[in-house]
């Protein structure tokens, strides 16, 4: 008899890099991307000023959504809101166009 616990293989740890197509999405939003890069590069998301955090939030949601779609086989039943709650404090924005996992040593 197979236990349901044995077949459960979820990894809820965040990936090292969470990609978002900033060039594409920035055409849909009116915020100034240079302001985001200048204020947010390598700053943990939880430490951003509210205005900058508000500008980055849609991109983070889109990146999470893309990640969830690409990994739907493994993340079935896990909502974007849960990923956001689990991962928000673990990322900073990188000027190369992705959210980067912040390491405790930084």
N, C-alpha and C positions, 0 to 999 in steps of 0.2 A: 504494500500500500504506500502510495506517495503522499508525503505531507505537503500541504500548500506552502509551508514555510520554505521547503527545499527548492521549490520552483520560483520563488521570489528573488529576482536579481536586479534590484534598483540601486543605482549609485547617485545619491543626492548631493555629492560633493561638486562644487562648481568647477567648470573647466578652466584651464589656465588662461585662455583667451576667449572672449565672447565677442564675435564679430558683428558689426552693423555696417551696412552700406551707407555711410554718412553722406557721400556725394549724391546718392539717389534721394535719400530721405530729406536732406537739407533743402532740396528744391521744393518740397512739400510744406516745409515749415519756414517761417519768416525770420527766425532768430539769426543773429549774426554769429556764424561759426567761429570767426576769429576770436570773439569774446569767450566762447566756450573753450577753445584751445588754450588761450592765455590764462584763464582763471582756473581751469580744471585739470590741466595736464599733470598726471601722477598724484593728484590730491584724492585721498579716499572719498568716495561718494558721500559718506556720512558726515564729512567735514566741510562740504561745499556750502557757500552762502546760499540762502533760500532761493534767490533769483536765478543763480546759475544751476542749482539743483533742479529747479522747475524746467529749465531749458533742456537739460540732459535727460530728464525722466522719460519723455516720449521715445528717445533713441534707445534707452535701456529696455523699455517695454518691447520695442520692435526687435531688438537683439535677442531678448528672451523668447519672444514668439518664434523667431526664425530658428533658434536653437531647439525649441520644443518640437517644432514641425520636423526638423531634420532628425530628431531622435525620438519620434513618436512611438517607435517600437518599445523603447525603454522607459519613456515618461508617460505612458498611458495612465490616465487617472490622476496625474499630478498637474495641478493648475498653475498658470503663470503667476497668480497671486502667491501661491506657496513658494515658487522658485524665487520670487521677488523678496519675500520675507526671509527666506533662508540665505540668499546671496547678496542682498543690497550692501551690507557692511563689508563685503569681501572684495569689492572692485574699486578701481580708479579708472579714469579715462586716459587713454594713451593717444598722443598726437598722430600715430600711424593709423588710427581709425578702428580701434577696438577697445573694449573694456578689459583691463588687465587685472588679474588676481593680485591683490596686495599681499605681501608676505609679512609676517610678524616682525621680521628683522629690519624692515624698511622704516 
